[in-house]
Structures are given as C-alpha cells and as structure tokens.
Amino acid sequence: MPRHIVIVEDEQAIADNYRDAFCRQGYQVSHYLDRPSALVAFQQRLPDLAVIDVGLGDDIEGGFELCRELRSMAPELPIVFLTARDDELDVISGLRLGADDYLTKDISQAHMMARVHALLRRIDALRQPQQHEQVLERGPLKLNLERMAVHWHQHTIDLTLTELWIVHALAKHPGHVKNRQQLMDAANVVLDDNTITSHIKRIRKKFSQHDQAFSCIQTAYGMGYRWNDSGAV
C-alpha cells in the first residue's frame, strides 16, 4: 500500500505541482486548502507524513496552529513545513511547535524529495525488529527505539522523530563529540546548521522542563555536541 502524504497549501497551482512530484514517486497524496478542512481529515485518518504551509489564506499563521494540533494528535508523525516564509523566527517557531523539518519553497524538488524520503526511512527503521539495543539506558535516561519512547527519571519526554534520533546518536556514545554532519547521518536526515541548533535547544528545553539541572547535552564549541553522563543527577 503506498504511503499517504497530505499537503496543506492554500495555492492550488503550487499544491498541484507538489502533488504531481509525490505521485511520480509512488505516494498517495491528499490536498487541503485550509486548516479546518485539513484538521477534519486528520481526525478521520492520519497520513504517513504531512507537508504544511505556514500561511493558509487569511489565516497567516494557520499552519503553525495546525502543526500544534496535529502534533498533539500524533507525537511521532513526520511533519514538514514547506513555505515561502524564510525568516529565522518562523523557522524556530515551526521547530518549537514540533515540526521535523522546515523547508522554503525555493528548494528544488529533488532536495525536497530527499528530505521526505529520509523522514520516512527513519519511520521504517524504527518499525523494524531490533535484535540489539532496543532500549538504551544512560543513568536516568531510558530510550526505547522500538516504541519511540524516551524517559528521564521516569518522566516521559515527548520528542519528535528527529529529536529522538539526535538524542540516541549522542547518548549511544557518551563523551564522543558529534558534529552536525554526523548527527544528520545518524538521524538519516538532511538539515542545515541552524536547524540542528534549533533542535538541540528544543531537546534541552524538553528535558529541563522535568529536570532544571539537566546538562547532559554539551556544546563542543566549533565542533558539535556530546552527551556527558556527569550532567545527570
């Protein structure tokens, strides 16, 4: 059965262009012009991946609100913003709301497809039976890849798919510095440096909400990031 992708885009011509590109890759595609109709569809059936514009007609931040609603319905569903808005504040806002990626409409179709394929491959990897290290434990951290669940001091940490893979890549080898390219390779995704930085900030914030002393994810300036077990209390 083909993967189902939903596009939420208020300009029909642009949506048709994206839909044709996805269909050529063998995906089943649905399109909605506004937030209300998309939300009704999501409540009836969740897709395998959602591609959302930020501005939806007169609802200039409707995509952000839809992302928030969709993320509450499906914590692990891959969500990608595809928008003309390239302001850094918009990018950060999209990632803070739980999007896995934020792309601008000047991106090539080939690049866009590579990012979407990478997200879906990670879903496949998580669903495959794991023979080794299904559960990664580092002090108070417990990360279950099979269930896509992360706990810190027994508190559930609600991470997106991208965030989960980043934490796993860091915690798997404590003390080892992972540069941005290595984090992208481990997460099987293509992101720019600013997006990686935003994900790291968001991950830290989520852990800190349950443990204000959390400091396990450390910055190695000019190099990348590492997991330091001494930051766990």
Secondary structure, 3 states (H helix, E strand, C coil): CCCEEEEECCCHHHHHHHHHHHHHCCCEEEEECCHHHHHHHHHHCCCCEEEECCCECCECCHHHHHHHHHHHHCCCCCEEEEECCCCHHHHHHHHHCCCCEEEECCCCHHHHHHHHHHHHHHHHHHHCCCCCCCEEEECCEEEECCCCEEEECCEECCCCHHHHHHHHHHHCCCCCCECHHHHHHHHCCCCCHHHHHHHHHHHHHHHHCCCCCCCCEEEECCCEEEECHHHCC
